[in-house]
Amino acid sequence: MPIDSAATPSPTVSISAKQARNLALVGQGFAANPDWDVTKRQILKTIRATNMLQVDSVNVLTRAHYMPIFSRLGVYDPKMLDEMVWGTARQRKLFEYWGHEASMIPVEDYPLYRWRMRDAERGMGTWGRIARVQREQPDLIDNILRHIDQEGAVAASSLETEGRSSEKWWGWSNTKTAMEYLFWSGQVMARKRRSSFEREYDLPHRIIGDAAHEPDRDRQDAMCDLICQGIAAMGVAAEIDLRKYFRLPTDETKACLARLVEEGRLVQADVEGWKQPGYLCPKVNPRSRAKPTCLMVPFDPVMWERDRVERIFGFNYRIEIYVPAEKRQYGYYVLPFMLNGEFVARVDLKSDRQAGLLRVQSAHLEDHVRAADVAGPLMENLQRLAVFLGLGGVEVMPANDFSKYIGSAPINLV
């Protein structure tokens, strides 16, 4: 039964650790039947469920933003996502901005981030250093905006001259810094990404149309709405989870939570094993179930905050991209594998595009599961991933006993 919050303005409920795990997955948009005729409508619905897709430049497997859709819906055409974020004004359903990190965000959420753009414009908080370019070189800012207005979309590198590129600004050229300031302050937006993953910038109204002219929301109202969307995506969350999901200021997050509980839009919960209180939607059904089986990239919304992953799933995960090779425990680009809602293994993957193979550099089984239960489903998912990436097959390197085991597992693909 849904939780009834009518009796008292701020009820406290009790949530078991198992319920917390289920709720953490329920709102994430996992499909019951992956691979079944994935459409743009389904893709957008899935992104709305998670609020955004994180963008990252690592391409050893594929760009990070493509994978959460695959994890939830199965094999789909990545060109559909490209059109939704880089296509024509009619096709464009997403815009790029600072959400969790650099993220692709539904256009309808644009007003909820205007306060962050205003902070960047004024040089508040983390934006102080980059905003110096506006104060110290206003003519450069004006010239760039004039150029874009008259000539259209442009990348920072295309604007740099030999003279400008020789003058450094915290390790960047003046033009690059100015472009970053204009982007984070919302005065320009990313029209597309080049093959080098460099942004091309244009004016907001040319990218998101009338949405660019919507009036600013009240700052706290916007943050409260983001927090409610975050609760829907996370199921149950502590204050630190919500704050980190959207990179919100600490004091304002706490003020918003107090207001939302008082208004009855959120319920405070005692969660088994948590030292801090949790929050959830008053209409959520704590008996809801989600048991996905999928591979997840380190930049999947489920994986964003490692402390939360460990607190909810009992799964200790650290990305080792920046760890020296000889000190890595599991590998360079390691994807956790979830089976029926539980993390059971992790695999170090690489797309060998020249050979046309998905290479499993190594595979590691978690302590609480049997290899016989995991090997078959894992290989099926690896084969499905190879199809999604346009690769001809999977090659498992015999790095350890579990790698050898999964390499010989039978595959039953429909």
Secondary structure, 3 states (H helix, E strand, C coil): CCCCCCCCCCCEEEECHHHHHHHHHHCCCCCCCCCCCCCHHHHHHHHHHHCCEECCCCCCCCCHHHHHHHHHHCCCCHHHHHHHHHCCCCCCCEEEEECCCEEEEEHHHHHHHHHHHHHHHHCCHHHHHHHHHHHHCHHHHHHHHHHHHHHCCEEHHHHCCHHHHCCEECCEEHHHHHHHHHHHCCCCEEEEECCCCCEEEECHHHHHHHHHHCCCCCHHHHHHHHHHHHHHHHCCEEHHHHHHHHCCCHHHHHHHHHHHHHHCCCEEEEECCCCCCEEECCCCCCCCCCCCCEECCCCCHHHCCHHHHHHHHCCCCCCCCCCCHHHCCCCCCEEEEEECCEEEEEEEEEEECCCCEEEEEEEEECCCCCHHHHHHHHHHHHHHHHHHCCCCEEEECCCCHHHHHHHCCCCCCC
